[in-house]
Amino acid sequence: MTNVPDDSSIQLAERVSATASLCEVVTATPLCTSIYELVLSGNATTLAGVPGNDVMIRLVDAQGRFVRRRYSVRSLDEANDQFTLWITVDHEGPGSTWVKSATKGELVDVIGPRGKVLLDPLADWHLFVGDASGLAAFYRMAQSIEVPAKAIFIVEIDAADDALSAPFDEGLGVTGIFVDRQGRSTSDPEGLLRGLAAFELPPDLGHAYLFGEFHVMRVLESALLDRGLRQEQVSHKAFWRSGRSNADHGEPVKTEA
Ligand SMILES: Cc1cc2nc3c(=O)[nH]c(=O)nc-3n(C[C@H](O)[C@H](O)[C@H](O)COP(=O)(O)OP(=O)(O)OC[C@H]3O[C@@H](n4cnc5c(N)ncnc54)[C@H](O)[C@@H]3O)c2cc1C
């Protein structure tokens, strides 16, 4: 790789009002069964944006084609010009394969910041629902909540050690529910629906953030609207789709074919 981002990245970044940069891998380490932590350095403050934002990484797939994959920023270390991603590796794809072999000093073509789902500053409580792919965004967003407020996490996991925790401000009321998938299909919303049913929504103004599998996100959104939340109180984003690789631009495929 040269020492400038690929032309296609520079052009794409311009179109989406973001920045393309080459970053250097600082570390790539397994955190738990399903997640690797990747620390990148270079242009960190610009690329990492604000809580809820993600970056696009340009990678090569098994057929030698370039594809992009999107990962939420878990944290930003401005002083050291570094930012951290949590990348799920419990499946086979260009993103998961790459991070497991990423080495210190390797250059990565990154576009950021991306993403439109940000923290609702008016909400008294924030409900984060999804799977391990959402944890980085959930925790970074929750760490930016102004106290007093409540953060509730309902997250489906495949292995007990995927129940990662994070430090939060004193004064933030935190409830965490980890739901064991117990071998159910990754497109089965049952586990998260049960987790949601077990939780009584607080009475004041709240906002729900749903990040995870395509089919599951749709069902959860309906379930929350049925529970009385208004559409503007629910932000949802499909991060991936069961049985289908994300498209080359990094989004889950929306069509059935
Ligand atoms: C805005 C945005 C932010 C995202 N943030 C994160 C993040 O912070 N961390 C993160 O891990 N992912 C995140 N994702 C999801 C990630 O980009 C996709 O999961 C991506 O498809 C993974 O690429 P891959 O090359 O590993 O697998 P792909 O080639 O896309 O898929 C290969 C196979 O693996 C399956 N698969 C993909 N992802 C998962 C998964 N998480 N669990 C189980 N099976 C899966 C697919 O269904 C497919 O069958 C985000 C996606 C978006 C759109």
The ligand as a MOL file (V3000), in Angstrom:
LIG
                    3D

  0  0  0     0  0            999 V3000
M  V30 BEGIN CTAB
M  V30 COUNTS 53 58 0 0 0
M  V30 BEGIN ATOM
M  V30 1 C -22.9510 1.5330 10.6160 0
M  V30 2 C -22.4080 0.1720 10.9640 0
M  V30 3 C -21.6560 -0.0060 12.1140 0
M  V30 4 C -21.1560 -1.2730 12.4700 0
M  V30 5 N -20.4050 -1.4290 13.6130 0
M  V30 6 C -19.9100 -2.6510 13.9200 0
M  V30 7 C -19.0670 -2.8440 15.0620 0
M  V30 8 O -18.7810 -1.9070 15.7980 0
M  V30 9 N -18.5900 -4.0900 15.3060 0
M  V30 10 C -18.8960 -5.1460 14.5030 0
M  V30 11 O -18.4530 -6.2650 14.7640 0
M  V30 12 N -19.6920 -5.0030 13.4190 0
M  V30 13 C -20.1840 -3.7850 13.1150 0
M  V30 14 N -20.9500 -3.6180 12.0130 0
M  V30 15 C -21.2970 -4.8040 11.2470 0
M  V30 16 C -20.1830 -5.2010 10.3080 0
M  V30 17 O -19.8530 -4.1340 9.4440 0
M  V30 18 C -20.7560 -6.3690 9.5140 0
M  V30 19 O -21.0720 -7.4330 10.3910 0
M  V30 20 C -19.8730 -6.8610 8.4570 0
M  V30 21 O -20.7210 -7.5720 7.5770 0
M  V30 22 C -18.8200 -7.8310 8.9090 0
M  V30 23 O -18.0540 -8.0980 7.7770 0
M  V30 24 P -17.3660 -9.4550 7.4860 0
M  V30 25 O -16.5590 -9.1870 6.2810 0
M  V30 26 O -16.7120 -9.9690 8.7150 0
M  V30 27 O -18.5810 -10.4530 7.1550 0
M  V30 28 P -19.5430 -10.4540 5.8670 0
M  V30 29 O -18.7950 -10.7630 4.6360 0
M  V30 30 O -20.3900 -9.2370 5.8220 0
M  V30 31 O -20.5130 -11.6720 6.2310 0
M  V30 32 C -20.0870 -13.0330 6.1440 0
M  V30 33 C -21.0780 -13.9240 6.8790 0
M  V30 34 O -20.9990 -13.6340 8.2770 0
M  V30 35 C -22.2900 -13.3020 8.7900 0
M  V30 36 N -22.0840 -12.2270 9.7850 0
M  V30 37 C -21.6510 -10.9500 9.5680 0
M  V30 38 N -21.5840 -10.2750 10.7090 0
M  V30 39 C -21.9840 -11.1230 11.6840 0
M  V30 40 C -22.1260 -11.0120 13.0910 0
M  V30 41 N -21.8520 -9.8670 13.7430 0
M  V30 42 N -22.5540 -12.0910 13.7920 0
M  V30 43 C -22.8300 -13.2550 13.1630 0
M  V30 44 N -22.7150 -13.4220 11.8280 0
M  V30 45 C -22.3020 -12.3800 11.0990 0
M  V30 46 C -23.1130 -12.8430 7.5860 0
M  V30 47 O -24.4790 -13.1030 7.7990 0
M  V30 48 C -22.5330 -13.6830 6.4660 0
M  V30 49 O -23.1760 -14.9420 6.4270 0
M  V30 50 C -21.4550 -2.3750 11.6430 0
M  V30 51 C -22.1980 -2.1920 10.4640 0
M  V30 52 C -22.6870 -0.9430 10.1210 0
M  V30 53 C -23.5030 -0.7820 8.8630 0
M  V30 END ATOM
M  V30 BEGIN BOND
M  V30 1 1 1 2
M  V30 2 1 2 3
M  V30 3 2 2 52
M  V30 4 2 3 4
M  V30 5 1 4 5
M  V30 6 1 4 50
M  V30 7 2 5 6
M  V30 8 1 6 7
M  V30 9 1 6 13
M  V30 10 2 7 8
M  V30 11 1 7 9
M  V30 12 1 9 10
M  V30 13 2 10 11
M  V30 14 1 10 12
M  V30 15 2 12 13
M  V30 16 1 13 14
M  V30 17 1 14 15
M  V30 18 1 14 50
M  V30 19 1 15 16
M  V30 20 1 16 17
M  V30 21 1 16 18
M  V30 22 1 18 19
M  V30 23 1 18 20
M  V30 24 1 20 21
M  V30 25 1 20 22
M  V30 26 1 22 23
M  V30 27 1 23 24
M  V30 28 2 24 25
M  V30 29 1 24 26
M  V30 30 1 24 27
M  V30 31 1 27 28
M  V30 32 2 28 29
M  V30 33 1 28 30
M  V30 34 1 28 31
M  V30 35 1 31 32
M  V30 36 1 32 33
M  V30 37 1 33 34
M  V30 38 1 33 48
M  V30 39 1 34 35
M  V30 40 1 35 36
M  V30 41 1 35 46
M  V30 42 1 36 37
M  V30 43 1 36 45
M  V30 44 2 37 38
M  V30 45 1 38 39
M  V30 46 1 39 40
M  V30 47 2 39 45
M  V30 48 1 40 41
M  V30 49 2 40 42
M  V30 50 1 42 43
M  V30 51 2 43 44
M  V30 52 1 44 45
M  V30 53 1 46 47
M  V30 54 1 46 48
M  V30 55 1 48 49
M  V30 56 2 50 51
M  V30 57 1 51 52
M  V30 58 1 52 53
M  V30 END BOND
M  V30 END CTAB
M  END
